[in-house]
């Protein structure tokens, strides 16, 4: 169910409209940087591209600055406008979203660091196929979570939350395969452990994408589904459509 994406931008005060629009746009800029970070981090790893990995690490500074800027904007809007109802939920939801986006950036930076280490050591261990597959999956989740926020699309938000379950299954399967490979040939333990850490970061990126969608549901419906089952979240979305 896509909501009117301008539902929070219809106030008598044009200045208030502008402040909320700027807040949302800054989140989307930050989201775009984070989405690219995830993709570039994986590419730098599988292609042994240290220059791209360094670029991912440098981008983390820009993401951190955006997080601070958006936090300040949220504080300013609350202090100046004293928003209520859906406006307050938007501001509070954004404040929580940027924390998840920043953490996605942190995980991408970890992947880039591991890529640099593996390149310097000249290692090309098993696991790149799994990394590429799960990275594509969680990268799409990040994209869809941001899209759900842009359009306040609750159906899309729920689909992303369901995809997190699929990523968890893929992660566990990849882990079993890599552990088996280490046991068969202990010489590969160090390299495989690095890939396991990469997969762990990707799995966490999926978790944070789910969190973003939970915040979107809170913004629109006013219900906290962070600890609710998927069935309960779906029931909340369907209620009073």
N, C-alpha and C positions, 0 to 999 in steps of 0.2 A: 504494500500500500504506500504509494508515493504521496507525501504530503506536499502542500504548497511550500516551496523552499523559501519564500519570502514572508512566511507567516509571522516571523519575529521582526519583520522590518516594516510594520504598518502602524506607526505611532504618529500622534499629532506633532511631536517634536521631530523635525527633520534631522536635527543634530543627533538625537538618540538613534534614529534609523541608521545614520552614517556610522556611528560608533559600533553598532552591532554588525553592520555589513563589513566594516574593516576588521573586526574581530574574527568573523567567519572566514574572510579572505586570507588573513594571516595564518589561520589554521590550515587552510588548503595549500598555501605556499609551503608551509612546514611539512605537510603530508606529502607533497610532490617531491621534496628533497629526500624525505625518508624512503619513499617508494623507489626512487632511483638508487639510493644507497644500497638497498637490499639486492637489487638486480646487479649493480656494479660489483658489490662485494663477492657475489658468487662467480661472476665472470672473471674477476681478478684471480680467484682461487683456481678455477678449472683451466684457465688459460695461462697460469703462471705469470700474470701481468702485475708486476710490483708497482709500476707507475699508477695504474688504475687503483690499486689498493691504497696507495698513499693519498690519492684524490678522495677516496672514501673517508679516510681518516681526517683529512682537512675539512671536509664538508661537515663533520661532526661539530666543529666549532660554530658554524653558521646555524646549525640546528639548536645548539645550546643557547645561542643568543636569541633566536626566535622564541624559544621556550620562556626565557626571562621577559621578553617584550610582551608576549601574550599574557603571562601571569600578571604583569603590571597593568595591562589593559583591563583584565577581568576585575582586578582590585579597584581600579579607577571607576569602572562602570557601576560596580556595587556601591561604592562610597558616594558617587555623584548622583546616580539615578535611582538608587534604592529599588531595583526592579522586583517585581512580584510575579507569581504564577509562572507562565511559560518562559518569560524573559529571564527570570532568575534561574530556572532549570537550564536554559541555554548557556548562561554564563558559567554556572557550576559544572555543567557537562563538559564544556570546552576546557575548563581548568583541569578536569580529570583526563580528558582526551590527550592534551599536550604532554602529560606525564607518560602516557602509553606510547605516544609517538617518539618521545625522547628516548625511551627505553628500546624501542625498535632500532633507532639509530645506534644506540650503544651495542646492541647485538650485531648489527651490520659491521660496526667497527671491529668487533672481536673477530669476525670472520675474515676481515681484511688483514688483520694482524697475523692470523694463522696462515693466510695465503702467502704473506711476505716471508714468514718463517719457513714454510715448505719450499718456496722457490729458492731461498738462500741455501737450504740444505739439499736441494736437488732431488727432492722426494716427489714421487707421483704415486701415492698409495691407492689402493682400492677405495671405492666409496664415492667417486666423483659422479657416477650415474645416479646414485641415490641423492646426493647433494643437489644435483641439477634438477631432479624431479621434484623434490620437496621444496626447493627454492622457488620454482615456478608456481607451485601450489600456494605457498604462503605469500608470494608476491602478488598473486591475483587476489588473495584475501585482503591484503593491505589496500589494493586498488578499490575493491568493492566496498570495503568498510568506509573509505573516504567518500565514495560515490553515495553510499547510504546516508552519510552525514550531509552531503551537499543537497540531496533531494528529500531528506527526512523520509527515506524509503524503508519502512519497517519490514517488508517482505524480504528485501535484499539483506537487511541486517540479520534477519533470522537465518537466511541461507548461509551467510558467512559463519554464524555461530555453529551451524551444523557441519560446515566444512572443517572446523577445528577438530571435531571428532575424527574425521577422515585423516587429517594430518597426524594426529596422535597414533592412529593405527599404522600409518606408513612409517612413522618414526620408530615405533617398536619393532616393526619388521626389519627395517634397515639395521637397527642395533643388533638384533639377533644374528643377522648375516655377518656383520663386521666382527662381532665377538667370536663367532665360529671361525672366521678367517684368521684371527689372531691366534687362536688355539692351535690351528693347523700349522701355522708358520710364525713362531715367536719373533722372527727377525723383523716382522712388519708391525710389531706392537706400537712403537713410537709414532709412526706415521698414521696408523689407524686410530690411535687415541686422539690425534689432532682432528681427524675427520669426525670422530664421535662428538667432540666439542662443537664443531661446526653444525652438525645435525641438531645438537641441543639448542644452539642459538636460533636455528630456524624454527624449531618447535616452539620456542618462547615467542618468536615473532608472530606465529599463529595465535598464541594465547593473547597477546596484546591486541591483535586485530579483533578477536572476539570481544575483548574488553571495550574497544571503541564502539562496537555495535551495541553492547549493553548500555553504554552512555547515550547512544542515539535513541534507544527505546525509552530511556529515562526522560530525555528532553521532550519527546513527543507525548508519551503516555503518563509521565509523572510517577512511574513505578520502577523500583530498584530491582533488577533481575540478576544482579551479580552472583548471587548464590542460589538462583532458582534453576530448576531443570529446564531443558529445552521445551518440554511439554507445557510447563507453566508459563514460560516466556511466550510461546505461541498462543496460549489462552489469553494472556494479557493483550497481545496485539489484536486478536480477534474481537475482544470485548468492546462493544459500543462502536463498531466501525460505522 
